[in-house]
Amino acid sequence: MIAMVDCNSFYASCEQVFRPDLWGKPVVVLSNNDGCIIAANKETKNLAHIPMFEPVFKIRDILQKNKVTFFSSNYTLYGEMSQRVMNILRTFSPLVEVYSIDEAFIELEGIPQKDLVEYGKRIKDEIYQLTGLPVGVGIAPTKVLAKVANKIAKKEIQHQHVYVIDSDAKRMETLKRTKIKDVWGIGRKHTQRLTEKRIVTAFDFITKMSGEQVRKEMTVVGERLWRELQGKRCLDFTTIPEPKKAIGTAKSFGKRMEDLDLIEEACAYYISEVSEVLRAQQSCATYVQVFLQTNYHSNIDKQYFNSHTVTLAIPSNNTFYLIAEAKKALHYIFKRGYRYKKVGVNLSGIIPQEYVQGNLFIQDSKLSDSRLMKIFDQINTKYGKSTVASATTGTRKNKWELIKESRSARYTTQWSELLIIKR
C-alpha cells in the first residue's frame, strides 16, 4: 500500500505554528512583492468573498474588515518546515518520494491491512506533535488512488483526516463520488473532453472507456492513470530526485530599476543562489542566460524585453566565474531609458561535474576551484546564507529586493530571528 501525506494549507499553517494567537483565525500568504493571495487557511476559505490569486490591492479593505492576517511569503521558513516533515516520514518508511514542498508518497509495504488506519493516524499525530502542522493521509494500493484518498481525508472530517481504500468495494464506491476533474493528472482540457463524452466521475472513466480508447485520447500517460484507478501499479517510486536539467530564478524588483549597478547586484545574487543548487547536485552548467524586462502591465512605461545566452568555455559551477559571464550577458542586453521590473538568470546544458572536459586554450584552475567553492558552501551552511558572498552582490539588497513588508521571522534558520518568549 502507498500513503499520500499532504500538509493542510501549508504556507498558512507554517505561519500559524509560531503565532498561537492566530490559531482558528483567518490567515493568508501573499505572492512575491505582496502581489496576490497564493495560500489561505480553512478559516479564510470559509469567507467565500475572498478569492484566491486575487491582487491584494483590490481586496485589502475586505481582508481588514474580516480581520484576516496576511503575511509576505517566507520561503526560507516553509522550506525548512517541509524538510522536518519529510524527515519524520522517513521514520515510518525507508521509501519516501517527496512530490512537492508539502506532499510526499510513502511505501507501506509490510504494514498489515487491518492496521493501516491506525498507522495513518500515527503519522498524522506525530507530524502535528513535532511540527504543529496538520496533515491529511490517504492510503491506497496505487499513487493515483492514494491522491484520491488524500483528497477525501482532507475534505470529510468524519474520517479524522485519514482515509484508506483497502478493498475493491471501497475503491468503486470512492471513485463514484470522485469527479473526473479531481483525479490527479487529468487537466482542464482532458476534463472538458471527457465531460462531453458524459464521463463525469472517476468511476465513469474506468468503466465507460477501454485502455485502447484512453491511450488514443490521452496517450500512454492517460492509460497509466486509468490502470492506476483500477488498482494496478504503473507509476514507479522515485526516492532519489532526478538532477535538474535547468536551474533558474527570476524575481520582480521591489520598485522599478533604472540603475545598471543595482541590477548587476541583483543578477549576481541570483547567480549565487542557482550555483549553490548546481553544486548541491554535483553538476556543472554549459550555458548562462540572463533576461531583463520592464512591467508589461504598465500603461505609462516604455516596454522592453530581451535575453542573451553565454556559452561557457568550460562547463562550471563556480559562483565567481558564472557571475562574470552573467555580467557580460546583462551588459549586452541592458538599455538605458527604461524602468526595469525584473531580471532573471537560467543555467542550462547541465552535466555531471565528473563529465566536464577541459579546454586546451584555458587553464581550468582559473575557472573552477572546487576546494574554494566547497569551503564557501560549508561556511554558508553552518553560519547562514550569504555569510560569505561575492562582492559583486553588493550591500544594497534593500534597494532592489522584493517587497516583503509583512514577512514573518525565519524562526528556524536565523539566529537573529529566533522566537523570544517573554515572561
Rosetta blueprint (number, residue, H / E / L):
1 M L
2 I E
3 A E
4 M E
5 V E
6 D E
7 C E
8 N L
9 S L
10 F H
11 Y H
12 A H
13 S H
14 C H
15 E H
16 Q H
17 V H
18 F L
19 R L
20 P H
21 D H
22 L H
23 W L
24 G L
25 K L
26 P L
27 V E
28 V E
29 V E
30 L E
31 S L
32 N H
33 N H
34 D H
35 G L
36 C E
37 I E
38 I E
39 A E
40 A E
41 N L
42 K H
43 E H
44 T H
45 K H
46 N L
47 L L
48 A L
49 H L
50 I L
51 P L
52 M L
53 F L
54 E L
55 P E
56 V H
57 F H
58 K H
59 I H
60 R H
61 D H
62 I H
63 L H
64 Q H
65 K H
66 N L
67 K L
68 V L
69 T E
70 F E
71 F E
72 S E
73 S L
74 N L
75 Y H
76 T H
77 L H
78 Y H
79 G H
80 E H
81 M H
82 S H
83 Q H
84 R H
85 V H
86 M H
87 N H
88 I H
89 L H
90 R L
91 T L
92 F L
93 S L
94 P L
95 L L
96 V E
97 E E
98 V E
99 Y E
100 S E
101 I L
102 D L
103 E E
104 A E
105 F E
106 I E
107 E E
108 L L
109 E L
110 G L
111 I L
112 P L
113 Q H
114 K H
115 D H
116 L H
117 V H
118 E H
119 Y H
120 G H
121 K H
122 R H
123 I H
124 K H
125 D H
126 E H
127 I H
128 Y H
129 Q H
130 L H
131 T H
132 G L
133 L L
134 P L
135 V E
136 G E
137 V E
138 G E
139 I E
140 A E
141 P L
142 T L
143 K H
144 V H
145 L H
146 A H
147 K H
148 V H
149 A H
150 N H
151 K H
152 I H
153 A H
154 K H
155 K H
156 E L
157 I H
158 Q H
159 H H
160 Q L
161 H L
162 V E
163 Y E
164 V E
165 I L
166 D L
167 S L
168 D H
169 A H
170 K H
171 R H
172 M H
173 E H
174 T H
175 L H
176 K H
177 R L
178 T L
179 K E
180 I H
181 K H
182 D H
183 V L
184 W L
185 G L
186 I L
187 G L
188 R H
189 K H
190 H H
191 T H
192 Q H
193 R H
194 L H
195 T H
196 E H
197 K L
198 R L
199 I L
200 V L
201 T E
202 A H
203 F H
204 D H
205 F H
206 I H
207 T H
208 K H
209 M L
210 S L
211 G H
212 E H
213 Q H
214 V H
215 R H
216 K H
217 E H
218 M H
219 T H
220 V H
221 V H
222 G H
223 E H
224 R H
225 L H
226 W H
227 R H
228 E H
229 L H
230 Q L
231 G L
232 K L
233 R L
234 C L
235 L L
236 D L
237 F L
238 T L
239 T L
240 I L
241 P L
242 E L
243 P L
244 K L
245 K L
246 A L
247 I E
248 G E
249 T E
250 A E
251 K E
252 S E
253 F E
254 G E
255 K E
256 R E
257 M E
258 E L
259 D L
260 L H
261 D H
262 L H
263 I H
264 E H
265 E H
266 A H
267 C H
268 A H
269 Y H
270 Y H
271 I H
272 S H
273 E H
274 V H
275 S H
276 E H
277 V H
278 L H
279 R H
280 A H
281 Q L
282 Q L
283 S E
284 C E
285 A E
286 T E
287 Y E
288 V E
289 Q E
290 V E
291 F E
292 L E
293 Q E
294 T E
295 N L
296 Y L
297 H L
298 S L
299 N L
300 I L
301 D L
302 K L
303 Q L
304 Y L
305 F E
306 N E
307 S E
308 H E
309 T E
310 V E
311 T E
312 L E
313 A E
314 I E
315 P E
316 S E
317 N L
318 N L
319 T H
320 F H
321 Y H
322 L H
323 I H
324 A H
325 E H
326 A H
327 K H
328 K H
329 A H
330 L H
331 H H
332 Y H
333 I H
334 F L
335 K L
336 R L
337 G L
338 Y L
339 R L
340 Y E
341 K E
342 K E
343 V E
344 G E
345 V E
346 N E
347 L E
348 S E
349 G L
350 I L
351 I E
352 P E
353 Q H
354 E H
355 Y H
356 V L
357 Q L
358 G L
359 N E
360 L L
361 F L
362 I E
363 Q L
364 D H
365 S H
366 K H
367 L L
368 S L
369 D L
370 S H
371 R H
372 L H
373 M H
374 K H
375 I H
376 F H
377 D H
378 Q H
379 I H
380 N H
381 T H
382 K H
383 Y H
384 G L
385 K L
386 S L
387 T L
388 V L
389 A L
390 S L
391 A H
392 T H
393 T H
394 G L
395 T L
396 R L
397 K H
398 N H
399 K H
400 W H
401 E L
402 L L
403 I L
404 K L
405 E L
406 S L
407 R E
408 S L
409 A L
410 R L
411 Y L
412 T L
413 T L
414 Q L
415 W H
416 S H
417 E H
418 L L
419 L L
420 I L
421 I L
422 K L
423 R L
